[in-house]
Amino acid sequence: MSIFKSSNPTLQEKTYQGTILEGISTGEEMTVAGTLNKFGVLMALMIASTLFAWNQFDKGSDPMPLMLIGVFGGLALAIVMMFKKTWAQYLAPGYAILEGLFVGSISAMYNYSYPGLPTQAVALTLLVTLIMFLLYRYRIIKVTKKLRTVIVVATAAIAIFYMVQWITFLIMGSPIGSFTNAATPLGIGFSILVVGLAAFNLLLNFDMIEKGVEMRAPKYMEWYSAFGLLVTIVWLYLELLRLLSKLQRN
């Protein structure tokens, strides 16, 4: 029977099913503390590679190679981990490093056009993450089946929209729905909506981790769950970058 669902493809009920025999404890099950420790390691690795990519940009290097390596390399590792979760303890650190190359390159580009903007986005990302954790921790917002469904559908819709935008940009040189990139009330409103959606995905992520612990998932799932949480936080950061840049252009 389905116990929980998530809009984050890396954190869903089937993620934990079949990873440990029901009712049997090995003493090496997933824990919240263990997951947070693994997340800390991934964040440290991502920050290190982010600083490297940023410094390369400051030295005059073309940011595109590192961005492409980060995007496609990270995507490849993410797909492998979805099918081979037992490899997460080896691949998640690599994913964090590759993600840092992308985040560092794009952050440096934003900083070039809008000095100090990435710092503001980081601060807001940390603040939003803390607020959403407290809302979840004290059950101010409860993760109900209806809430999950709404977030899943909305997140899927945004993902499809972004994919179509990217494809039309490659084919026609101009993406459909270009208003989403404009510093207009409509474009800013769109970014606020997506930032809110990313923030609500954090609630589902926290719930997925908690349920994984309750289901006594094996230890390697700490790495996989930490990777999933990193995916959402990076998404939130990137959306905040877009929103802040629009507000400065407005």
N, C-alpha and C positions, 0 to 999 in steps of 0.2 A: 504493500500500500504506500502511496506517495506521502511522505512526511513533510517535505519542504521543496521549494523550487527557487531558482534565482535567475535573474536576467543576465548575470555574468556567466558566460559559457564555461568558465574555468571553475565555477563554484555552484554545482547543482547536486541534487540528491544522488543521481547515478554516479557522481564522483566518488562517493563513499560506499556505495553498495558493492558487495562482493570483495571488499578489501580485507575483511576479517570475519571469521565465523561468528554468527550471532550467538551471544551469550557466553562467549569464551574470552577470557582476559589473559593477555600475555605479559602484562606489566610494561609493555612498550607501546602503549596507545598514545594517540595524539592528545595534547593538552593545550590549553589557551596560552599558558606561559611559554611553552615550547614554540608555538606558532608565532608569538610576538618576538621571541628571540630570533627566529629564522627571518622574520620580516625585517628586523633590525640589521641583520647581516646583508640582506638584499638591498636595503636602502643605502647602506654604507658603500656597497659596491657600485650602485647606480650613481651616487653622488660623486664618487671618485672618477668614474668615466665621464660624467657630466662636466666636471671641472677640466678634464683633459680635452674634451671636444671644444669647450668654451675657449680654452687657451689657444687651441689650434686656430680658431676663428680670429682671435685677437692678433695672432701672428701673421694674418693675411691669407690663411689657407681657405680654399673653397669648401664651404660647409656641406655641399651636396653629397660627396662620397661618403662621409661619415653618417649623414642622415639616411642615405639609402641602405648602407650596411646595417644601421640600427633598426630601421623599419622592417626590411625583408629578413634579416638575420633573426631578429626578435620574433617575427611572425612565424618563421620556420620552427624555432624552438618551442614556441607556444603550442603550435599544432601537434608537435611530437609529444609534448607533455600531456596533452589532452587524451592521447591514446596510450601513452606509456607513463602513467603516473608514478610508477616505481622509480623512474629516472629523474624525477623532479629534484631530488637532492643533488644531482649532478648538473642538470640543465638550468634550473632556476637561477643559480649564480651567473651563468653565462647570459641568460635572458636579461638580468638586471644590468649587466655591463653593456650589452647591446642597446638596451633601452636608454641608458645614460648617454650613449653617443648621439642618439636622436634628440633627446631632451636638451642636452648641452648645446648642440648645434642650433636648434630652433630658438632656444632661449637667448643665445648670443646674438642671433639675428634680430630678435625682438628688442633686445637691450640696445642694439646699435641704432634702431629707429626710435625707441622710447626708453631712454636711460632710466634704469631703476625699476622698470616694469616687472621683470622676472622676480625680483626680491619681494615686490608687493604680492605677486601671484603665489609665491611660496608661503608667505605669511597668511594669506587668505586660505590657502589649501589646508594648512595646519589648523587654522581656526575652525574651518568648516568640518574637518575630520573630527576634531575634538567635540564640537557641538553635536554632531550626528552620533558619536559614540555615547555621549551623555544621554541623549534622547533615547538611544537604544538601551543603555545600561539601566536606566531608571524607568523604562517602559512607558515613557511619556508618549512615544509613538510605538504602537505595537505592530509587529510584522505579521499581519493577518493574511489569509489566503487572497482576499480581495486586493489588498495593497500589493502583494507580490504580482498578481495578474496585471494590474495597471502598469507597474514599473516594467515588467517583462515586455508587454506590448509596446509601450512607449519607447523603450530602449531599442527594441528590434526595428521600430519605425525610423528612429534617428539613424541607426546603423545602415539601413537600406538607403535612406536619403543621402547620407554622406558617400556611400558607394556609387550611387547614380551620379552625384555631383562630380566625383573623381573621374568616372568613365567619360562623362560628357565633356569634361575639361580636356581630357587626353584626345578625344575625337574631334571636338569642335573648337577647342582653344578657349572656350567660355563655358563655365558650369551653369546648369539650370539652377534656378533659385538663388541667383547671385546676391539677392537682397540680404541673405544671411551673413554675408561678409561686409555689408555696408554699415557705416556708422550712422544709421538712421534709427528712429524709434523702433521700427519694425525689426531691424537687424539686431539692435541691442536687446529687444524683448526676446528674440529667438535665443540669443546667447544666455540670457538669464534663465530661460526655460531649460536649456540643456545643462547648465551648471546645476540647477535644482535637481534635474534627473540624475546626474552623476552623484550628487550628494545623497540622494535617496537610495542609490545602488549600494552605498556604504552600509546602510541599514541591513540590506539583504546579505551583504558580505559578512557582517558581524554575526548575523543569525545563522548563516551557513557554517561558520567556524564553530559556533556554539553547538549546533546540531551534530557536527562531525565529532566533537568531543563526546557528546552524549551517546553517539552510536559506536564509540570506542574504535574509531578509525586508527589504522596503524601509524607508527611514528613518521614514516616518510610523507604522510599527508600533511604534516606541518609545513614542509617545504612547498608543497603544491598549494596549500591554502594561503601561505604568505605570498606566493607568486600571484594568486588571484586577487588578493587585496592590493598588491602593488599595481596591477593593471588598472583598477578603478581609480586609485589615487593619482596616477599619472594622467588618466583621462580628465579627472577633475582639474588638475593643474593646467593642462593644455587649454581647456575650455575657459578657465579664468584668465589665462593669457589673452585669449581672443576677446573676451568681454572687456578687459581693462584697456586693451588697445583701441577698441571701438569708442570707449568713453573718452579717451584722450584725443581721438580724432573728431569727436562730436563738437 
